[in-house]
């Protein structure tokens, strides 16, 4: 069985580092998407992954990011239909028994420190971080096959070890048998 692993969480939580490490270790494709311009565009990209990548490491679902960051930062209101499409997209992405979600988060203070260190704090306010974490938990935390890791006081090697142990514990067999993307 080959897995599809979705890594989700707020900016600064360590998704890219973990995604690259897991993809390298398991020799499976690593997919990181650039920011989509709309929820519908982000849903199209997510559908492409569902259709074409039965196993891979996915760094975020941008549709989910649009819903969370758009509502908090831009004050955008999303229709019930858009929200339903996003939840349906998430459910279809992780519907196979070999699909897993790793939800990374940290305290707002740690996230803010990481964002300012890399110069990414200009588009977000510190006060939004607590709400962003709460919204991610709402959409992701209750899903089955979900691992939650607080990266506040862990280095990337610790986070990788926790994720790898969890994947191995669930009996995921990962062997890549095709071209890397």
Backbone bond lengths (Angstrom), bond angles and torsions (degrees), N, CA, C in turn:
res aa  C-N    CA-C-N  psi(-1)  N-CA   C-N-CA  omega(-1)  CA-C   N-CA-C  phi
1 X - - - 1.452 - - 1.520 109.39 -
2 X 1.313 116.64 132.80 1.456 122.20 179.04 1.525 108.45 -108.61
3 X 1.326 117.93 139.70 1.463 119.52 -173.77 1.518 114.44 -95.51
4 X 1.292 114.17 160.29 1.458 122.31 163.32 1.524 104.21 -115.98
5 X 1.326 116.30 119.84 1.454 121.32 -176.55 1.516 108.44 -114.93
6 X 1.311 116.20 120.45 1.453 122.70 177.22 1.528 108.55 -102.00
7 X 1.321 116.52 125.46 1.462 121.07 175.72 1.518 107.27 -109.42
8 X 1.316 116.14 121.67 1.453 120.97 -174.66 1.520 109.52 -132.67
9 X 1.309 116.55 157.26 1.457 121.78 177.32 1.510 110.55 151.37
10 X 1.326 116.12 174.93 1.468 120.30 -176.99 1.524 112.29 -70.44
11 X 1.330 115.04 162.74 1.465 120.88 175.58 1.522 109.55 -58.02
12 X 1.329 115.56 137.63 1.457 120.89 177.62 1.515 114.80 90.30
13 X 1.338 117.47 0.68 1.465 120.15 -177.10 1.527 112.93 -82.68
14 X 1.344 118.30 -17.92 1.461 121.35 178.40 1.514 114.79 108.75
15 X 1.334 117.50 19.34 1.472 121.24 -177.25 1.523 113.28 -61.96
16 X 1.314 116.80 -47.89 1.461 120.18 -176.40 1.523 110.89 -63.94
17 X 1.314 117.07 -44.66 1.469 120.78 179.53 1.519 110.67 -59.75
18 X 1.336 116.88 -47.96 1.460 120.02 -180.00 1.526 111.00 -66.00
19 X 1.332 117.06 -42.03 1.459 120.31 -179.37 1.513 112.96 -59.69
20 X 1.315 116.17 -46.32 1.472 120.84 178.79 1.528 110.13 -63.34
21 X 1.326 117.08 -43.01 1.471 120.67 -179.28 1.527 111.94 -63.94
22 X 1.341 117.33 -44.33 1.471 120.29 179.71 1.520 111.62 -66.90
23 X 1.329 116.93 -43.62 1.468 119.97 179.29 1.521 111.05 -61.38
24 X 1.323 116.34 -41.80 1.458 121.20 178.81 1.529 110.78 -65.25
25 X 1.307 116.41 -45.92 1.464 120.51 -177.73 1.531 111.99 -63.81
26 X 1.346 116.10 -45.55 1.462 120.21 -176.20 1.532 113.38 -90.93
27 X 1.336 117.01 -4.12 1.469 121.17 179.39 1.528 111.54 56.69
28 X 1.337 115.24 50.82 1.455 121.34 175.17 1.534 108.12 -125.74
29 X 1.326 118.32 160.69 1.470 120.21 -177.90 1.524 112.29 -62.64
30 X 1.306 115.09 143.82 1.462 122.99 174.78 1.520 107.36 -111.60
31 X 1.323 116.99 122.77 1.457 122.04 -177.16 1.522 109.88 -116.61
32 X 1.316 115.79 118.67 1.464 121.17 174.70 1.514 106.46 -124.43
33 X 1.326 116.23 128.14 1.443 120.89 -174.31 1.517 110.80 -102.51
34 X 1.324 115.72 141.41 1.460 119.60 173.09 1.525 107.78 -73.20
35 X 1.301 115.39 162.60 1.461 120.16 -177.24 1.524 110.89 -62.41
36 X 1.310 116.43 124.77 1.455 121.78 175.85 1.524 108.79 -79.63
37 X 1.317 115.79 158.18 1.458 120.22 -176.85 1.523 113.72 -85.97
38 X 1.324 117.80 -16.47 1.459 120.43 -178.34 1.527 109.52 -152.41
39 X 1.326 115.42 165.26 1.459 120.37 177.11 1.521 109.65 -63.02
40 X 1.340 118.03 -42.14 1.467 119.84 -178.67 1.530 111.02 -63.33
41 X 1.329 117.71 -39.96 1.463 120.89 177.09 1.525 110.58 -64.67
42 X 1.330 116.71 -41.45 1.460 120.61 178.39 1.523 110.91 -64.43
43 X 1.325 117.51 -37.90 1.461 120.58 177.34 1.526 111.26 -65.78
44 X 1.324 117.48 -35.99 1.467 120.97 176.15 1.523 111.02 -61.83
45 X 1.324 116.32 -43.66 1.466 120.33 179.09 1.530 109.76 -62.96
46 X 1.335 116.38 -43.21 1.462 120.66 178.81 1.524 110.41 -61.50
47 X 1.334 117.80 -41.59 1.460 121.34 178.12 1.523 110.67 -62.61
48 X 1.323 117.84 -38.50 1.455 121.84 177.06 1.538 110.61 -59.40
49 X 1.318 116.61 -41.39 1.470 120.19 177.97 1.522 109.81 -64.85
50 X 1.329 116.67 -45.11 1.465 120.35 179.89 1.531 110.29 -58.04
51 X 1.319 116.40 -42.37 1.462 121.18 -176.73 1.530 113.66 -75.35
52 X 1.331 117.76 -33.62 1.461 119.68 -167.32 1.527 116.46 -117.11
53 X 1.314 118.57 -9.08 1.462 120.39 -177.72 1.522 110.51 -129.90
54 X 1.334 116.81 85.31 1.461 118.95 -179.31 1.524 112.89 -67.83
55 X 1.335 116.96 -21.88 1.459 119.73 175.60 1.520 108.61 -145.37
56 X 1.310 115.24 134.13 1.455 121.59 -177.32 1.531 107.78 178.87
57 X 1.318 115.71 174.01 1.462 121.72 169.71 1.522 106.19 -107.98
58 X 1.326 116.36 123.23 1.461 122.06 -177.52 1.523 108.66 -108.66
59 X 1.314 115.64 122.02 1.460 121.22 176.44 1.525 107.77 -91.03
60 X 1.300 117.11 91.01 1.466 127.22 175.36 1.521 114.46 80.38
61 X 1.304 113.67 152.58 1.462 122.23 164.27 1.516 104.63 -107.03
62 X 1.305 116.43 114.88 1.460 119.93 -175.73 1.520 112.56 -66.32
63 X 1.335 118.21 -28.04 1.459 119.53 178.24 1.525 109.94 -60.92
64 X 1.323 115.90 -40.17 1.463 120.02 178.59 1.523 110.68 -66.30
65 X 1.318 116.69 -41.32 1.460 120.29 177.01 1.526 111.51 -59.58
66 X 1.347 115.87 -43.13 1.460 120.17 179.60 1.522 110.80 -59.40
67 X 1.320 116.21 -43.42 1.459 119.99 -178.84 1.526 110.47 -63.37
68 X 1.309 116.89 -45.89 1.468 120.77 -174.62 1.522 111.22 -75.14
69 X 1.314 116.57 -56.29 1.465 119.65 -176.73 1.522 111.29 -68.91
70 X 1.331 116.97 -37.90 1.457 119.98 -179.69 1.513 112.63 -62.33
71 X 1.328 116.29 -41.59 1.460 120.52 -179.42 1.523 111.00 -68.72
72 X 1.318 116.86 -39.71 1.462 119.88 -175.61 1.517 113.22 -82.70
73 X 1.310 116.32 -44.66 1.468 119.98 -171.56 1.521 111.69 -88.32
74 X 1.322 116.51 -44.97 1.458 120.07 -175.65 1.524 113.23 -96.66
75 X 1.337 116.76 -6.70 1.456 120.24 -179.04 1.515 113.62 68.63
76 X 1.329 117.22 20.13 1.461 121.19 -178.24 1.527 110.05 -71.97
77 X 1.286 115.37 142.98 1.461 121.83 174.88 1.523 107.47 -103.66
78 X 1.299 115.49 130.37 1.458 119.67 -180.00 1.514 109.05 -107.60
79 X 1.312 115.28 140.53 1.455 120.15 -178.84 1.521 110.47 -70.40
80 X 1.311 114.45 160.54 1.465 120.38 176.41 1.522 109.56 -59.56
81 X 1.333 116.63 -36.08 1.458 121.11 179.47 1.534 111.14 -64.14
82 X 1.342 116.62 -44.59 1.467 120.00 178.02 1.520 110.91 -62.97
83 X 1.327 116.60 -43.06 1.462 120.46 179.36 1.524 110.30 -63.24
84 X 1.324 116.79 -42.51 1.454 121.62 178.92 1.527 111.10 -63.13
85 X 1.344 116.75 -41.54 1.469 120.65 178.58 1.524 110.81 -62.92
86 X 1.321 116.88 -40.48 1.459 120.16 -179.45 1.525 110.66 -65.62
87 X 1.330 117.23 -45.84 1.464 120.75 179.65 1.522 110.00 -63.81
88 X 1.344 117.38 -41.53 1.458 121.62 177.51 1.532 110.95 -62.16
89 X 1.326 116.27 -41.09 1.459 121.36 178.99 1.529 110.65 -62.73
90 X 1.320 116.02 -44.99 1.469 120.32 177.44 1.522 110.44 -61.28
91 X 1.329 117.24 -45.23 1.459 120.97 -179.48 1.526 112.20 -62.38
92 X 1.346 117.31 -40.80 1.466 120.08 179.50 1.529 111.54 -69.77
93 X 1.320 115.85 -33.14 1.460 119.93 179.74 1.531 111.00 -65.91
94 X 1.316 116.10 -37.45 1.465 119.41 -177.68 1.526 112.40 -107.48
95 X 1.334 117.52 16.11 1.460 120.76 -178.83 1.528 113.56 -67.86
96 X 1.338 119.52 -39.35 1.466 117.69 -179.24 1.526 110.71 -61.40
97 X 1.314 115.80 151.01 1.463 119.73 -179.05 1.524 111.94 -65.13
98 X 1.323 117.23 -16.24 1.460 120.67 -179.91 1.528 112.08 -98.75
99 X 1.331 117.82 18.58 1.460 121.39 179.42 1.519 109.76 -106.65
100 X 1.323 115.08 135.16 1.457 120.52 -174.97 1.519 110.75 -136.24
101 X 1.322 115.27 148.20 1.459 121.72 177.28 1.519 108.58 -113.46
102 X 1.321 115.45 131.77 1.462 121.13 170.42 1.520 106.11 -113.43
103 X 1.308 116.21 116.34 1.455 122.68 -178.38 1.527 108.49 -103.32
104 X 1.333 115.53 113.61 1.463 121.40 178.90 1.520 109.43 -101.68
105 X 1.311 115.72 139.51 1.461 120.08 175.46 1.523 108.25 -152.79
106 X 1.302 115.94 171.03 1.466 122.58 176.95 1.525 106.73 -151.74
107 X 1.317 116.39 173.90 1.457 118.81 177.13 1.528 108.43 -66.30
108 X 1.329 117.52 153.22 1.469 119.20 177.41 1.534 112.47 -55.81
109 X 1.315 116.84 -35.91 1.464 120.33 179.93 1.526 111.79 -64.49
110 X 1.313 116.26 -43.19 1.472 120.77 179.12 1.532 110.26 -68.32
111 X 1.334 117.16 -43.92 1.471 119.51 177.89 1.521 110.42 -58.74
112 X 1.332 116.59 -45.01 1.466 120.63 -179.72 1.522 110.75 -61.09
113 X 1.327 116.62 -42.66 1.469 120.77 178.42 1.526 110.90 -60.30
114 X 1.329 116.72 -44.53 1.467 120.75 179.78 1.523 111.36 -65.81
115 X 1.331 116.76 -41.61 1.465 120.29 179.70 1.523 111.43 -65.00
116 X 1.324 117.82 -41.72 1.467 119.97 -179.84 1.523 111.02 -69.71
117 X 1.327 117.68 -33.29 1.467 120.12 178.30 1.519 111.72 -63.39
118 X 1.311 117.01 -33.29 1.472 119.26 -179.88 1.522 112.86 -102.23
119 X 1.338 117.48 6.57 1.453 121.52 174.39 1.511 115.20 77.54
120 X 1.339 118.24 22.74 1.462 122.00 -176.85 1.523 113.94 -102.25
121 X 1.322 117.72 11.78 1.457 119.41 -174.08 1.524 113.25 -84.81
122 X 1.313 118.17 -3.27 1.461 120.26 -173.03 1.526 113.92 -71.60
123 X 1.335 119.07 -23.43 1.462 120.70 -176.06 1.522 113.04 -98.35
124 X 1.315 118.26 -1.86 1.453 120.84 -175.68 1.520 109.99 -137.09
125 X 1.305 116.43 147.98 1.455 121.07 176.80 1.516 109.44 -98.85
126 X 1.301 115.81 147.22 1.465 120.81 -179.31 1.531 111.10 -55.17
127 X 1.331 116.77 -40.97 1.468 120.80 -177.29 1.528 112.88 -61.15
128 X 1.332 117.95 -23.68 1.459 121.06 -179.53 1.529 112.83 -75.86
129 X 1.310 117.47 -22.53 1.467 120.16 -171.65 1.528 113.29 -60.18
130 X 1.308 117.36 -42.33 1.475 120.56 179.66 1.538 110.17 -61.55
131 X 1.337 116.75 -41.49 1.466 120.89 179.40 1.530 111.41 -68.25
132 X 1.325 116.12 -38.68 1.465 120.22 178.35 1.524 110.24 -59.94
133 X 1.323 116.89 -46.33 1.469 121.05 178.76 1.531 110.12 -60.47
134 X 1.336 116.95 -43.66 1.465 121.22 -179.37 1.527 111.21 -62.53
135 X 1.337 117.66 -42.66 1.462 120.55 179.18 1.531 111.77 -64.69
136 X 1.321 116.86 -41.51 1.468 118.98 176.92 1.525 110.15 -60.57
137 X 1.319 116.50 -44.57 1.475 119.69 178.97 1.520 110.55 -58.70
138 X 1.329 116.41 -40.29 1.458 120.59 -179.52 1.527 110.94 -60.97
139 X 1.318 117.46 -46.69 1.459 121.01 -176.88 1.524 113.59 -77.90
140 X 1.316 117.30 -31.10 1.458 119.88 -170.74 1.515 114.43 -111.89
141 X 1.315 116.91 -40.13 1.460 121.33 -169.07 1.510 116.76 -56.68
142 X 1.317 117.97 -29.42 1.467 119.75 -176.78 1.527 112.74 -90.20
143 X 1.322 118.22 -2.65 1.462 121.01 -178.74 1.530 110.06 -71.57
144 X 1.320 114.61 149.09 1.465 118.35 176.48 1.521 108.73 -70.85
145 X 1.294 117.02 162.93 1.460 121.74 -179.79 1.526 112.08 53.59
146 X 1.313 116.07 43.62 1.458 120.94 179.76 1.524 110.13 -119.73
147 X 1.317 116.01 127.16 1.459 122.60 175.00 1.521 107.64 -106.24
148 X 1.312 116.51 130.03 1.457 121.92 176.94 1.525 108.36 -109.27
149 X 1.330 116.57 126.91 1.465 121.15 178.55 1.520 108.96 -125.41
150 X 1.318 115.74 123.65 1.457 121.46 172.53 1.527 106.63 -85.66
151 X 1.327 116.85 112.02 1.464 121.37 -175.48 1.528 112.82 -91.62
152 X 1.327 117.06 9.48 1.470 121.01 -174.29 1.522 112.97 -52.09
153 X 1.317 116.82 -47.18 1.464 120.13 -174.93 1.518 111.90 -124.27
154 X 1.337 115.50 34.65 1.461 120.70 178.33 1.521 108.81 -123.96
155 X 1.335 115.89 142.55 1.461 118.34 174.18 1.530 108.58 -86.90
156 X 1.325 116.38 172.16 1.465 120.27 -174.53 1.528 111.98 -62.40
157 X 1.316 117.96 -32.18 1.464 120.18 178.19 1.526 111.10 -66.61
158 X 1.327 117.25 -38.91 1.465 120.74 177.14 1.524 111.23 -64.76
159 X 1.319 116.24 -44.38 1.470 121.04 -179.57 1.521 109.78 -63.52
160 X 1.331 117.55 -44.35 1.461 121.52 178.05 1.526 110.35 -59.61
161 X 1.320 117.67 -44.98 1.468 121.56 -178.89 1.533 110.90 -61.73
162 X 1.331 117.41 -44.52 1.459 121.23 178.97 1.533 110.20 -60.89
163 X 1.333 116.86 -47.32 1.465 121.27 -179.44 1.521 111.47 -63.90
164 X 1.321 117.13 -45.23 1.467 121.52 -179.29 1.530 110.85 -62.80
165 X 1.333 117.18 -43.74 1.468 120.64 178.28 1.530 110.86 -61.09
166 X 1.323 116.44 -40.63 1.467 120.82 179.62 1.527 110.43 -65.66
167 X 1.333 116.25 -44.66 1.463 120.26 178.49 1.529 109.69 -61.50
168 X 1.324 117.34 -46.95 1.464 121.11 -179.84 1.528 111.54 -63.78
169 X 1.330 116.38 -37.78 1.465 121.12 179.11 1.529 111.26 -62.10
170 X 1.312 116.69 -34.94 1.461 120.58 179.61 1.524 112.00 -81.13
171 X 1.330 117.45 2.72 1.450 120.65 174.85 1.505 115.04 72.33
172 X 1.314 116.18 28.64 1.453 119.32 179.43 1.519 108.54 -76.35
173 X 1.301 116.12 125.86 1.454 121.12 176.16 1.518 107.75 -102.84
174 X 1.312 116.70 118.04 1.460 118.90 -177.02 1.520 111.08 -120.17
175 X 1.303 114.76 115.00 1.465 121.79 174.93 1.510 106.48 -138.77
176 X 1.301 116.98 121.80 1.463 121.03 -176.37 1.521 109.31 -87.57
177 X 1.333 117.10 129.78 1.461 121.38 -176.30 1.522 111.82 -128.02
178 X 1.299 117.30 41.44 1.444 119.17 -179.39 1.522 109.72 -160.33
179 X 1.317 117.76 -178.19 1.463 119.87 -178.43 1.518 111.23 -70.51
180 X 1.328 116.64 142.88 1.458 120.34 175.84 1.513 109.38 -75.41
181 X 1.329 116.73 149.60 1.462 118.94 178.55 1.522 109.14 -102.14
